[in-house]
Amino acid sequence: MREAVQTYYGQTLKSTSDLQTDACCDAGPPDYLKPILKKLHPGVLSRYYGCGLAAPAALERTHVLDLGCGSGRDCYLLSALVGEAGAVVGVDMTTEQLAVAERYREFHRSQFGYSQSNVRFLHGYIEELDKLDLHDSHFDAVVSNCVVNLCPDKEKVFREVFRVLKPGGEFYFSDIYADRRVPEGLRRDPVLYGECLTGAMYWNDFIQLAKRCGFADPRLVEDRKVTVNNPTLQERLGSIRFFSATYRLFKIENLEPACEDYGQAAIYHGTVPYHPDRFVLDKHHVMETGRVIPVCGNTYLMLKSSRFAPHFRFFGHFHRHYGIFKDCGGGLPFSDSGEAKAAGCCQ
């Protein structure tokens, strides 16, 4: 499948318009990122195949790794967000895509007014980061945009990401998920696989895999249902439903399997750039500026043990336990609307 994917993205697809589904298309950037995207070269934008937004908040002066960077759109977007004091590394296995990314490195350095580029690209496989001399505990954030589903060894991807992340760092990535396990026969179809569909994980298998690799409490940030506009492809897929979803996985010790209540709370100061009114940790935690939000122990640690800590005031400790937060349960996490709602843990 590696060769099939390299051929599909390196030779078959010439631009975004060649895609046969909307799986590898995002829902559009938020307004605060649009001025940055306008500065990116059209040659990079025309070969963008992401399914979501791989740009978490509060990246100033951080080191970020982009897995499956393709033509470099997200790398150059991240380049602006981390600033000249930060650094971005992009990894991709498709030489044709990397050639596009490299071609416009100087263009973007000039666009952002940097004395030297803060972006570099590496040719390789995202499950083999150990072969690229990427050191342990080096990156503040690892991002990926609709690429993990294309990788045949997903467990190794997550283990490598965990290795290269700093303590308190996060894997923030968008990908495609199925509402059930995809039959093996469909996984061998080069078009369905290349369109980011049949390499998709069943969402609950992903949750268990992430936990097994050290990411104890995966958090869903946003999601949308994928539309397959090609009737022939849809017929072959049958009743399988696919969703584009963005998750964040934190490398933090002592996270628990569920949302446990210790009577803790947090207040967002409104100081994260571009987010003065609210901070979205995940789909269930939309934290309005100045409002006291009850949080579970895991949410408390995610905020206090990460780069987000300076932007919050924290209340409470782990000395007394009050049980589990109400309605903290399982079930299909995705919805057709994909809207975040303002609430405390799992409400």
Secondary structure as GFF3:
##gff-version 3
##sequence-region A 1 347
A	DSSP	alpha_helix	2	7	.	.	.	ID=ss1
A	DSSP	pi_helix	8	12	.	.	.	ID=ss2
A	DSSP	three_ten_helix	16	18	.	.	.	ID=ss3
A	DSSP	three_ten_helix	31	33	.	.	.	ID=ss4
A	DSSP	alpha_helix	34	37	.	.	.	ID=ss5
A	DSSP	alpha_helix	42	45	.	.	.	ID=ss6
A	DSSP	beta_strand	63	67	.	.	.	ID=ss7
A	DSSP	alpha_helix	73	82	.	.	.	ID=ss8
A	DSSP	beta_strand	87	92	.	.	.	ID=ss9
A	DSSP	alpha_helix	95	103	.	.	.	ID=ss10
A	DSSP	alpha_helix	105	112	.	.	.	ID=ss11
A	DSSP	beta_strand	119	123	.	.	.	ID=ss12
A	DSSP	three_ten_helix	129	132	.	.	.	ID=ss13
A	DSSP	beta_strand	139	145	.	.	.	ID=ss14
A	DSSP	three_ten_helix	148	150	.	.	.	ID=ss15
A	DSSP	alpha_helix	154	164	.	.	.	ID=ss16
A	DSSP	beta_strand	165	178	.	.	.	ID=ss17
A	DSSP	alpha_helix	184	187	.	.	.	ID=ss18
A	DSSP	alpha_helix	190	194	.	.	.	ID=ss19
A	DSSP	beta_strand	201	202	.	.	.	ID=ss20
A	DSSP	alpha_helix	203	212	.	.	.	ID=ss21
A	DSSP	beta_strand	219	225	.	.	.	ID=ss22
A	DSSP	alpha_helix	231	237	.	.	.	ID=ss23
A	DSSP	beta_strand	242	250	.	.	.	ID=ss24
A	DSSP	beta_strand	264	268	.	.	.	ID=ss25
A	DSSP	beta_strand	278	282	.	.	.	ID=ss26
A	DSSP	beta_strand	285	288	.	.	.	ID=ss27
A	DSSP	beta_strand	292	295	.	.	.	ID=ss28
A	DSSP	alpha_helix	297	304	.	.	.	ID=ss29
A	DSSP	three_ten_helix	309	311	.	.	.	ID=ss30
A	DSSP	beta_strand	312	315	.	.	.	ID=ss31
###
